[in-house]
Structures are given as structure tokens and as C-alpha cells.
Amino acid sequence: MRRVLLVALSLVTLLPAVTVARAENLDPEERYSYGRYTTRYSGGASSIGRSSVRFDASYAPGTIVVNTSERRLYLVTGPGQAIRYGIGVGRDGFRWAGVTAVSAKKEWPTWTPPAQMRRRQPGLPAMMKGGIDNPLGARAMYLGSSLYRIHGSNEPETIGQAVSSGCFRMTNEDVIDLYDRVRVGAKVVVLR
């Protein structure tokens, strides 16, 4: 009996290592659905959870409403209903408001920091291919013809803070959820 218990215990302690080893052989897309591995490669979880909420506004279903002062993004799902997500917003001097639309959607987007950002932060790469370490995370929804995006992040601790250069950051888990629900052309209303 004792021997069976020791064998079972040793198998349980080896299981996480086997899980990570198997997951490391998966392509980046598959990694997100692989249990414990999600936290390691998706950038972790935010303390601001996604939830369905009452939303008293007259926007059509499919509209994205970004409330920068709340640091929340709402996807209108029906009359008086929305899904609420936590977001990171632009820091002082980089916040904006207006109405635009989702002009493109990309999975594992390439990041090309604009020239003005590279001047502010020397040492940034001219271009970074999409992937786990890319600051745009797992998905990006481009906003109109601007440089701004709603995108994932490999820094979940920044969700709920004002730290970006005008983009809206989400956890990779949340941005994948939003990406799958939103179409190109969706209206985006940014409130201050």
C-alpha cells in the first residue's frame, strides 16, 4: 500500500513538468489552451476579471465602448448588456477620445514601433515579429487609420493602469475573447 502511494505521489509531482514539456512543443496558438501553460505564455492574468454586466447606453450590439477614466472596455452584446474587460490606457499626454472603427484584425501581430516612439525610447527594435515576447500580445485590432490598437499584452500587471502610448492593452486571454467576438468595421467609441 505504501509503495502504491509513493508511486502515485511521484507521478502527481511529475505531471506539471510533463505538461510544460508537451506544451513547449506546441505552436503559439495551441499554447493558450493548454491549462497551466496559459499563464506562463499568455502574460498571466489580470486582477480585473472579464464579466457580463448591465450597460445602460444606446449603442448597437457589436459596438466597443472604451471608458479611459474607468480603464474598462465594454463590448455591447444586446440592449442593456455588455461584456466588460479591464484595460490599460494611455498615460498622461497620450489619452484620446473619439469615434473610430476596427479597420483590421491580426493574430500574433508584428510590432513596428513608430518613429516618435523610438525617439522617446532609444533601443526599441525597428520591428519585432509576432510571438510570446511581442508587446502586442496574441491579437490586435487596429483602430481606423491611426497608430492605435486594442491589443494583448505580455505585462498583465499594467491592466488597469495608464502606461501606454495611446493603445488599449488587455490580457492575452481577454484580447483573444474580444477578437473572436468583433468584426472588422465594428464601431469603437472612446470616452474620457
C-alpha positions as CSV (number, residue, x, y, z in Angstrom):
1,M,0.0,0.0,0.0
2,R,2.8,2.4,0.9
3,R,4.6,1.6,-2.4
4,V,1.5,2.4,-4.4
5,L,1.0,5.7,-2.5
6,L,4.7,6.7,-3.2
7,V,4.3,5.9,-6.9
8,A,1.1,7.9,-7.2
9,L,2.6,10.8,-5.4
10,S,5.7,10.8,-7.6
11,L,3.5,10.8,-10.7
12,V,1.5,13.7,-9.5
13,T,4.7,15.7,-8.8
14,L,6.0,14.9,-12.3
15,L,2.7,15.9,-14.1
16,P,3.3,19.7,-14.2
17,A,6.8,19.1,-15.8
18,V,5.3,16.8,-18.4
19,T,2.5,19.3,-19.1
20,V,5.0,22.1,-19.7
21,A,7.4,19.9,-21.7
22,R,4.5,18.8,-24.0
23,A,3.2,22.4,-24.3
24,E,6.6,23.7,-25.3
25,N,6.3,21.6,-28.5
26,L,3.0,23.3,-29.5
27,D,2.8,26.3,-31.8
28,P,1.9,29.6,-30.0
29,E,-1.8,29.4,-30.8
30,E,-2.2,26.0,-29.2
31,R,-0.3,27.1,-26.1
32,Y,-3.1,29.3,-25.0
33,S,-5.5,26.5,-24.5
34,Y,-3.1,24.2,-22.6
35,G,-4.0,24.6,-19.0
36,R,-1.3,25.8,-16.6
37,Y,0.9,26.8,-19.6
38,T,-1.6,29.6,-20.4
39,T,-0.4,31.7,-17.5
40,R,3.3,31.2,-18.4
41,Y,2.9,32.3,-22.1
42,S,-0.2,34.5,-22.2
43,G,1.4,37.1,-20.0
44,G,-0.6,35.9,-16.9
45,A,-3.9,37.0,-15.6
46,S,-5.2,40.5,-14.6
47,S,-6.7,41.3,-11.3
48,I,-9.6,42.8,-13.3
49,G,-11.8,40.0,-14.5
50,R,-14.0,39.9,-17.5
51,S,-17.7,39.9,-16.8
52,S,-21.2,40.3,-18.3
53,V,-22.8,43.5,-17.0
54,R,-25.8,45.8,-17.4
55,F,-24.8,48.6,-19.7
56,D,-27.3,51.4,-20.0
57,A,-26.4,53.1,-23.3
58,S,-27.9,53.2,-26.7
59,Y,-25.1,51.6,-28.7
60,A,-25.8,48.8,-31.2
61,P,-24.7,45.3,-30.4
62,G,-21.1,44.8,-31.6
63,T,-20.0,48.3,-30.6
64,I,-16.9,48.6,-28.5
65,V,-17.0,51.4,-25.9
66,V,-13.7,52.3,-24.2
67,N,-14.0,54.3,-21.0
68,T,-10.5,55.5,-20.3
69,S,-11.3,57.0,-16.9
70,E,-12.7,53.7,-15.7
71,R,-10.0,51.8,-17.5
72,R,-12.6,49.4,-18.9
73,L,-13.7,48.3,-22.3
74,Y,-17.3,47.3,-23.0
75,L,-18.5,45.1,-25.9
76,V,-22.2,45.8,-26.3
77,T,-23.9,42.4,-26.6
78,G,-27.6,43.4,-26.6
79,P,-30.0,46.0,-25.2
80,G,-28.7,47.0,-21.8
81,Q,-26.0,44.3,-21.8
82,A,-22.2,44.2,-22.4
83,I,-19.1,42.3,-21.6
84,R,-16.7,44.3,-19.5
85,Y,-13.0,43.9,-19.8
86,G,-10.1,45.5,-17.8
87,I,-7.7,47.5,-20.0
88,G,-4.5,49.5,-19.7
89,V,-4.8,53.0,-21.2
90,G,-2.6,55.9,-22.4
91,R,-0.5,57.6,-19.9
92,D,-0.8,61.4,-19.3
93,G,-0.4,63.2,-22.7
94,F,-1.3,60.1,-24.7
95,R,-5.0,59.7,-23.8
96,W,-7.5,60.4,-26.6
97,A,-11.3,60.3,-27.2
98,G,-13.4,59.9,-30.3
99,V,-15.2,57.6,-32.6
100,T,-13.5,55.2,-35.0
101,A,-13.8,51.6,-36.3
102,V,-11.9,48.4,-36.2
103,S,-10.0,48.6,-39.6
104,A,-8.1,45.3,-39.3
105,K,-7.5,42.3,-37.1
106,K,-4.3,40.3,-36.8
107,E,-3.3,37.2,-34.9
108,W,0.2,37.3,-33.4
109,P,0.8,40.8,-35.0
110,T,4.2,42.1,-35.9
111,W,5.1,45.2,-33.9
112,T,6.7,48.1,-35.7
113,P,7.2,50.9,-33.2
114,P,6.5,54.3,-34.8
115,A,9.5,56.7,-35.2
116,Q,8.3,59.0,-32.5
117,M,8.2,56.1,-30.0
118,R,11.7,55.0,-31.0
119,R,12.9,58.6,-30.5
120,R,11.4,58.6,-27.0
121,Q,12.7,55.2,-26.2
122,P,16.1,54.6,-27.9
123,G,16.9,50.9,-28.1
124,L,13.5,49.7,-29.3
125,P,13.7,47.4,-32.3
126,A,12.7,48.7,-35.7
127,M,10.4,45.7,-36.0
128,M,9.5,42.6,-33.8
129,K,7.9,39.5,-35.2
130,G,4.7,38.4,-33.5
131,G,5.1,35.9,-30.7
132,I,5.1,35.4,-27.0
133,D,7.6,38.2,-26.2
134,N,6.0,40.7,-28.5
135,P,4.4,43.7,-26.6
136,L,1.2,43.5,-28.9
137,G,0.5,40.1,-27.5
138,A,-1.7,37.4,-29.1
139,R,-4.1,39.6,-31.1
140,A,-4.5,43.2,-32.3
141,M,-7.5,45.2,-33.6
142,Y,-6.3,48.2,-35.5
143,L,-8.3,51.4,-35.0
144,G,-9.1,53.4,-38.1
145,S,-6.1,54.8,-39.9
146,S,-4.4,55.7,-36.6
147,L,-1.4,54.1,-34.9
148,Y,-3.6,53.0,-32.1
149,R,-4.8,49.4,-31.4
150,I,-6.6,47.3,-28.9
151,H,-4.1,44.6,-28.3
152,G,-2.9,41.9,-26.0
153,S,0.0,42.4,-23.6
154,N,2.7,40.3,-22.1
155,E,2.5,42.6,-19.0
156,P,-0.8,41.8,-17.2
157,E,0.2,43.9,-14.3
158,T,-0.3,47.0,-16.5
159,I,-4.0,46.3,-16.9
160,G,-6.0,48.9,-15.0
161,Q,-3.1,51.4,-15.3
162,A,-2.3,54.4,-17.5
163,V,1.0,53.3,-19.1
164,S,0.7,53.0,-22.9
165,S,1.4,55.4,-25.7
166,G,-2.4,55.6,-26.6
167,C,-3.2,52.0,-27.3
168,F,-5.6,49.9,-25.2
169,R,-3.9,46.9,-23.6
170,M,-5.7,43.7,-22.5
171,T,-4.6,40.4,-21.2
172,N,-3.9,37.9,-24.0
173,E,-6.8,35.8,-22.7
174,D,-9.2,38.8,-22.9
175,V,-8.0,40.1,-26.2
176,I,-8.5,36.6,-27.8
177,D,-12.0,36.6,-26.4
178,L,-12.8,40.1,-27.8
179,Y,-11.1,39.3,-31.1
180,D,-13.3,36.3,-31.7
181,R,-16.4,38.4,-31.0
182,V,-15.6,41.5,-33.0
183,R,-15.8,42.0,-36.7
184,V,-13.7,44.4,-39.0
185,G,-15.8,47.6,-39.3
186,A,-17.1,47.4,-35.7
187,K,-17.7,50.9,-34.3
188,V,-15.3,51.9,-31.4
189,V,-16.3,54.8,-29.1
190,V,-13.5,56.1,-26.9
191,L,-14.7,58.2,-23.9
192,R,-12.5,60.1,-21.4
